Amino acid sequence: MSWSVSVVGKPAAVAAKVAKELAAVKCSEPEEEIKNSVASIVATALGAFPEGAAVKVNASGSQYSPNNDGKKVNNLSVSIEPLYGFVE
């Protein structure tokens, strides 16, 4: 399974959109827990941003079992990028 999300905007709106998009994706464990942790981490990080700031969040992950022995390999990438000089 793989998943990805990319959102740009003000911190509170971005955190809400990331959480909504990630909640809509269902994965097998432990990928489900990893994906859900990303939403929490993004919300915590963006909660410290000034309200009027602009931010871009990209997150993606995947999981596979290389040997079909029940062991899983997970790939995870999370980027939280403040967008300086943003004009409304």
Backbone as numpy.savetxt, mean C-alpha at the origin, in Angstrom:
# Nx Ny Nz CAx CAy CAz Cx Cy Cz
-0.62 -14.90 -6.41 -1.47 -13.73 -6.41 -0.58 -12.50 -6.41
-1.03 -11.44 -7.04 -0.32 -10.18 -6.95 -1.34 -9.06 -6.82
-0.88 -7.91 -6.31 -1.75 -6.76 -6.11 -0.90 -5.50 -6.24
-1.56 -4.38 -6.55 -0.87 -3.11 -6.60 -1.87 -1.97 -6.43
-1.36 -0.84 -5.94 -2.18 0.34 -5.75 -1.27 1.55 -5.98
-1.82 2.57 -6.64 -1.10 3.82 -6.87 -2.10 4.96 -6.70
-1.82 5.88 -5.77 -2.76 6.96 -5.45 -1.98 8.25 -5.23
-2.52 9.36 -5.76 -1.92 10.68 -5.57 -2.98 11.62 -5.02
-2.62 12.43 -4.03 -3.57 13.41 -3.50 -3.15 13.91 -2.14
-4.11 14.43 -1.40 -3.86 14.89 -0.04 -3.81 13.69 0.89
-3.04 13.77 1.97 -2.77 12.60 2.82 -3.99 11.82 3.30
-4.99 12.48 3.85 -6.15 11.74 4.38 -6.89 11.02 3.27
-7.06 11.67 2.14 -7.77 11.05 1.01 -6.97 9.88 0.44
-5.66 10.05 0.37 -4.80 8.97 -0.14 -4.85 7.77 0.79
-4.74 8.00 2.09 -4.79 6.89 3.05 -6.11 6.13 2.95
-7.22 6.86 2.82 -8.54 6.22 2.71 -8.65 5.41 1.42
-8.16 5.96 0.31 -8.24 5.27 -0.98 -7.36 4.02 -0.99
-6.16 4.13 -0.42 -5.27 2.96 -0.34 -5.95 1.86 0.47
-6.51 2.21 1.63 -7.17 1.22 2.48 -8.34 0.56 1.75
-9.14 1.36 1.04 -10.30 0.83 0.31 -9.86 -0.12 -0.80
-8.86 0.29 -1.57 -8.41 -0.56 -2.68 -7.78 -1.85 -2.18
-6.99 -1.77 -1.11 -6.36 -2.98 -0.59 -7.37 -3.91 0.06
-8.41 -3.37 0.69 -9.44 -4.21 1.30 -10.22 -5.00 0.26
-10.28 -4.49 -0.95 -11.04 -5.15 -2.02 -10.29 -6.35 -2.61
-9.01 -6.46 -2.32 -8.18 -7.55 -2.85 -8.06 -8.63 -1.78
-8.37 -9.85 -2.13 -8.24 -10.97 -1.19 -7.11 -11.89 -1.64
-6.24 -12.22 -0.71 -5.07 -13.05 -0.98 -5.03 -14.20 0.01
-4.21 -15.18 -0.29 -4.00 -16.25 0.69 -2.94 -15.80 1.68
-2.90 -16.45 2.82 -1.94 -16.10 3.86 -0.55 -16.60 3.48
0.51 -15.97 3.88 0.56 -14.77 4.70 0.44 -13.47 3.90
0.23 -13.56 2.58 0.15 -12.35 1.76 -0.99 -11.43 2.21
-2.11 -11.99 2.64 -3.24 -11.19 3.11 -2.83 -10.31 4.29
-2.14 -10.90 5.25 -1.70 -10.12 6.41 -0.68 -9.06 6.01
0.23 -9.39 5.12 1.22 -8.44 4.65 0.53 -7.26 3.96
-0.40 -7.54 3.07 -1.14 -6.50 2.34 -1.91 -5.62 3.30
-2.56 -6.21 4.26 -3.33 -5.42 5.24 -2.41 -4.56 6.11
-1.23 -5.05 6.39 -0.26 -4.27 7.16 0.18 -3.04 6.38
0.26 -3.14 5.08 0.64 -2.00 4.24 -0.37 -0.87 4.42
-1.65 -1.18 4.41 -2.68 -0.14 4.58 -2.51 0.56 5.92
-2.20 -0.19 6.96 -2.00 0.39 8.29 -0.75 1.26 8.33
0.33 0.81 7.73 1.58 1.57 7.70 1.40 2.87 6.93
0.72 2.81 5.78 0.46 4.01 4.99 -0.38 4.99 5.79
-1.41 4.52 6.46 -2.26 5.41 7.27 -1.46 6.07 8.39
-0.58 5.32 9.03 0.25 5.89 10.09 1.20 6.95 9.54
1.86 6.64 8.45 2.80 7.59 7.85 2.09 8.85 7.38
0.97 8.70 6.71 0.26 9.87 6.18 -0.43 10.66 7.27
-0.70 10.05 8.41 -1.29 10.76 9.53 -0.37 11.84 10.09
0.92 11.74 9.81 1.88 12.73 10.27 2.08 13.87 9.27
1.55 13.72 8.06 1.70 14.75 7.02 0.81 15.95 7.33
1.22 17.16 6.93 0.31 18.31 7.01 -0.90 18.07 6.11
-2.07 18.56 6.53 -3.31 18.31 5.79 -3.26 18.74 4.33
-2.61 19.86 4.05 -2.60 20.40 2.70 -1.49 19.88 1.81
-0.67 18.97 2.32 0.44 18.43 1.53 -0.09 17.55 0.41
0.76 17.30 -0.57 0.43 16.35 -1.63 1.39 15.16 -1.50
0.87 13.98 -1.80 1.68 12.77 -1.63 1.28 11.75 -2.69
2.24 10.93 -3.05 2.01 9.83 -3.98 2.40 8.54 -3.27
1.50 7.57 -3.30 1.77 6.27 -2.70 1.67 5.19 -3.77
2.70 4.39 -3.85 2.71 3.21 -4.71 3.02 2.01 -3.82
2.24 0.97 -3.94 2.48 -0.25 -3.18 2.12 -1.45 -4.04
2.91 -2.48 -3.95 2.61 -3.69 -4.70 3.22 -4.90 -4.00
2.67 -6.04 -4.28 3.18 -7.26 -3.69 2.74 -8.48 -4.47
3.44 -9.56 -4.23 3.07 -10.83 -4.84 3.58 -11.96 -3.96
3.02 -13.12 -4.17 3.39 -14.30 -3.40 3.35 -15.52 -4.30
4.32 -16.40 -4.11 4.27 -17.67 -4.83 4.97 -18.75 -4.02
4.71 -19.97 -4.39 5.32 -21.12 -3.73 6.24 -21.79 -4.74
7.55 -21.59 -4.63 8.47 -22.09 -5.65 8.58 -23.61 -5.72
8.34 -24.29 -4.60 8.54 -25.75 -4.58 7.25 -26.51 -4.28
6.14 -25.81 -4.19 4.87 -26.46 -3.85 4.96 -27.27 -2.57
5.79 -26.79 -1.62 5.96 -27.49 -0.35 5.28 -26.75 0.80
4.45 -25.77 0.45 3.76 -25.01 1.47 4.50 -23.75 1.89
5.77 -23.65 1.55 6.55 -22.46 1.86 6.24 -21.39 0.83
6.19 -20.12 1.26 5.81 -19.02 0.37 6.94 -18.00 0.28
7.07 -17.41 -0.88 8.01 -16.32 -1.12 7.18 -15.08 -1.42
7.44 -13.99 -0.69 6.69 -12.75 -0.88 7.60 -11.64 -1.37
7.06 -10.86 -2.28 7.71 -9.66 -2.79 6.85 -8.48 -2.36
7.47 -7.42 -1.81 6.72 -6.26 -1.35 7.48 -4.98 -1.66
6.76 -4.00 -2.17 7.34 -2.69 -2.43 6.34 -1.63 -1.98
6.82 -0.66 -1.19 5.97 0.44 -0.73 6.76 1.73 -0.86
6.15 2.71 -1.50 6.79 4.02 -1.67 5.80 5.10 -1.26
6.25 5.99 -0.37 5.47 7.16 0.04 6.31 8.37 -0.32
5.84 9.12 -1.30 6.63 10.22 -1.85 5.92 11.56 -1.69
6.45 12.46 -0.84 5.87 13.80 -0.76 6.08 14.51 -2.10
5.07 15.25 -2.54 5.16 15.99 -3.79 5.32 17.47 -3.47
6.54 17.95 -3.54 6.82 19.34 -3.21 6.47 20.25 -4.37
6.04 21.47 -4.06 5.71 22.44 -5.09 4.36 22.22 -5.72
3.53 21.39 -5.11 2.19 21.10 -5.62 1.32 22.35 -5.54
0.65 22.71 -6.61 -0.19 23.90 -6.66 -1.64 23.47 -6.91
-2.55 24.08 -6.16 -3.97 23.78 -6.36 -4.62 24.89 -7.16
